[in-house]
């Protein structure tokens, strides 16, 4: 095997693709800042017990683990940055007021999340801590939609769901509560035969509601149907009202869909959840939601909501970036030449000096002008190249 091969689902990012990713990163982080989000940079690895605090079993399975040569303790390479940012809010910043944080960085997965997915996503996202009201969820949802708009995606589908529906049902049936993990898997797969077997001994009210959930998906009218077929429990009423408000805030910006059985992240989230889809990608390009209980694992309960997406996956859907017009200049130490090149670069021009004896092979730049010395040898001027 050649020694330059990379592991499966790990790849280098070449110039034109790297440029797209970096431009997206800058656009999104700058937009987060306009909303008041402060940038943080968590470390790539942490002690394993800290990294997995408040995370579900799936996060443990996705985490690369290694032994620290200094302490002998187990370390983990982060598979997700959300819990790291929650730790920063809880212990390092320790603010009493609302805190808005954003981040961007590579994460590593032991297995790819999809058939062609990378195991090294470039995760970018933002989190809001300290406000339990729906206003925080609405702002996060707005930021997620704005991020896709900045990337040039106008056809976006917003899928909404809420963990409060299932949890309200489980609270009213001890037998169902014992089967929580199995019910979660069956609902996520919309496996009605399995649900029928699991729920055969449940209270009729709860059983009927659980069997109805896989069919409660579609446009915003699903919420009216849910009010008809689901029991009148306070937790369910609150969840449906929140979904209605979030759906209304997105009308005109995205096609809105409701799926009350889509419970991905159920073990981690605590309220409304959303996923964003764009043409050309079968999986969600961004996910977000409320996760109030994670702060408790760090010893400080704080309301929390946020979203994240993979910049590498998003950039792959975009057209190849146009080559940037640039200026070719000769190599030399003449003060007049250096001064002219510095002046052009200061004005924002890309000036590429030719190395003696080499031709140009550039993916990103198109030299459409050249810096040449006038015939009288007194001034350096720009000349258009045919």
C-alpha positions, 0 to 999 in steps of 0.5 A: 500500500502506498504510504501517502494513502489516507484512511477511509472517509478522510480526505485532503481539501484542495485549493478551490474547495478550501476557498469555498469552505473558508469563504463560507466560514467567514460569512457565517461567523461574521453574521453570527457576530451581527447577532451578538454571538462571541467566538470560542475555540474549544480544544481538539481533545479533552479528558474522556469523562469531560468530553462525554459529560451530558452526551448520549451513547451515540456520542461515545461510539463516535469518539476516537479514544487514546491514552495521554502520554503525560497523565495516563488518563483516557483522552477523546478527540471531539466528535461534536463541539456542542458539549464543549461550548456548554462546558465553557459557558458553565465553568469558564464564563459563568455568567448569570445573563444570556450568553451567545457563543459561536464556534467553528472547527474540525471534529472527528468521527469513528464512523461516517454518518452517511455513505459518502460522508467525511469522518472529519466534518468542519463543524460551525454553529452557535449556542444561546444559554440562559433563556428558556423562552421560545424567543431563543429557539426562534433566534437560533432557527432564524440564524440557521436559515440565514446561514443557508441563505448566505451560502446561496440556498433558496430552496430549503425545507425545515423539519420540526419536531418536539421531544415533549410529545413523547415525554408527556406520554411516557410520564403517564404510563410507567410501563411505557417509561420502562421501554423508553429506549425501544420506543425511541428506536421504533418511532424513529424507524416508523416501525408500526408493527414493532410499536404494536408489539411494544405497546400491547399492555400499555394504557389504551390512551397512551397506546393509541397516541404512540401508534398515531405518532408515525403518521403525524407528519406532513405540512403545518396542518399536521398540528391540527390533526395532532390536537385531535388524536393525541390526549389533552396533556399539558406537555403535549399542548405546550409542545404543539403550541411551540411548534406552531409558533416556530413554523409560523416564524419560518413561513416565507423563508422555508418549506415547513414540515412537521414529523412528530416521530422524528426523534433523532437527538431525543436522548440529548435534546429537551424541547423543540428540534429542527433539521434543514434540508437542501436539494442535492443532499438526502441527509439534513444539512443542519440540525438544532434544538433545545438541550436544557439538561446538558448544563446540569451535567457540568454542575450548572443548570442553564437553558440552552439551544443551538444549531450546527452544520458541516461546512465541508458537506455544504461546500460540496453542493456549491458550484466551483468558485470562479477563478480570481483575477490577478496580476502577474509580476516579475521577480526582482529587488528593485525598490520601484517594483516592490513599492508598486507591488505593495501598493497594488496588494494594499488596494486588494489586488492579488499580485503573483510574482513569477519565480525565475524559470517557472511557468504558472499552474494555478487553480484559484487565480487567473492572471489577466494583467501583468506588471511591466516596465515602461519602454523608457524604464521609468515606471511600472504599469499594468498591461492587459493580457489577451 
